[in-house]
Amino acid sequence: MTEKNPFGISVTPGKLRSKPKDSSPRTVARSDEAAEKHGFVERAPKKRRGRKPSPRTGQVHAKVMPDVAREIAAEARHRGVQQGVVIEEAWAHYKAAQDE
């Protein structure tokens, strides 16, 4: 077994070269068209799925006395809003009072 390995790859610097790929819009469009013709389609979702992000991203973890928590919850239920809306309005009222 003194012969060269028939399955070996010669890695001499002169034999391995990289060639830049043509990525012009025309070439990409042609390759996409050929891929679609053969049944290859892009699998990435076209738009983001799921719920839209809320503009209310800040969270306040306030510990309050149980009676205050019940009153805030009752007011929110009565008005048909979330408790955070009640807290936002209370804060706006406080800020307005401070500016006077």
C-alpha positions in Angstrom: 0.0 0.0 0.0 2.6 2.5 -1.0 0.4 4.3 -3.5 -1.2 7.7 -2.8 -4.5 7.9 -1.0 -7.2 8.0 -3.8 -9.7 9.7 -1.5 -7.3 12.4 -0.2 -7.6 16.0 -1.1 -4.6 18.0 -2.0 -4.5 21.2 0.0 -1.6 22.9 -1.7 -2.1 26.7 -1.9 -2.1 26.8 -5.6 -5.0 24.4 -6.1 -7.6 25.7 -3.6 -9.1 29.0 -4.6 -12.4 30.8 -3.7 -14.4 32.6 -6.3 -16.8 35.4 -5.5 -20.4 34.6 -6.2 -22.4 36.9 -8.5 -25.0 38.4 -6.2 -26.5 41.0 -8.6 -30.3 41.5 -8.3 -30.8 40.1 -11.8 -28.9 36.9 -10.9 -30.7 36.5 -7.6 -34.1 37.0 -9.4 -33.2 34.4 -12.0 -32.1 31.8 -9.3 -35.3 32.5 -7.3 -37.4 32.0 -10.4 -35.6 28.7 -11.2 -36.0 27.5 -7.6 -39.8 28.3 -7.6 -40.1 26.4 -10.8 -38.6 23.3 -9.2 -40.7 23.6 -6.1 -38.4 25.4 -3.7 -40.1 28.3 -1.9 -39.0 30.5 0.9 -40.1 29.1 4.2 -39.4 32.1 6.3 -42.6 33.8 7.5 -43.5 36.9 5.5 -44.4 39.0 8.6 -44.1 38.7 12.3 -46.7 36.5 13.8 -48.3 36.8 17.2 -49.5 39.7 19.3 -48.5 43.2 18.5 -46.1 44.6 21.2 -47.8 46.8 23.7 -46.8 50.5 24.2 -47.1 49.9 27.9 -43.9 48.1 28.6 -42.9 49.6 31.9 -44.0 47.6 34.9 -44.4 48.9 38.4 -44.5 46.3 41.2 -46.1 48.2 43.9 -46.9 46.6 47.2 -49.8 48.3 48.8 -52.1 47.7 51.8 -54.8 45.2 51.0 -57.6 47.8 51.4 -55.9 50.1 48.8 -55.5 47.1 46.4 -59.2 46.3 46.7 -60.1 49.9 46.1 -57.9 50.2 43.0 -59.3 46.9 41.7 -62.9 48.0 42.3 -62.4 51.3 40.5 -60.8 49.6 37.6 -63.6 47.1 37.3 -66.2 49.9 37.7 -64.7 51.9 34.9 -63.9 48.9 32.7 -60.1 49.5 32.5 -57.0 47.8 33.7 -55.5 48.7 37.1 -52.5 50.2 35.4 -54.7 52.8 33.7 -56.0 53.9 37.1 -52.4 54.1 38.4 -51.3 56.1 35.3 -54.1 58.6 35.9 -53.4 58.9 39.6 -49.7 59.7 38.7 -50.8 62.3 36.1 -53.0 63.9 38.8 -50.1 63.9 41.2 -47.7 65.5 38.6 -50.2 68.2 37.8 -50.6 69.0 41.5 -46.8 69.2 41.8 -46.5 71.7 38.9 -49.0 74.1 40.5 
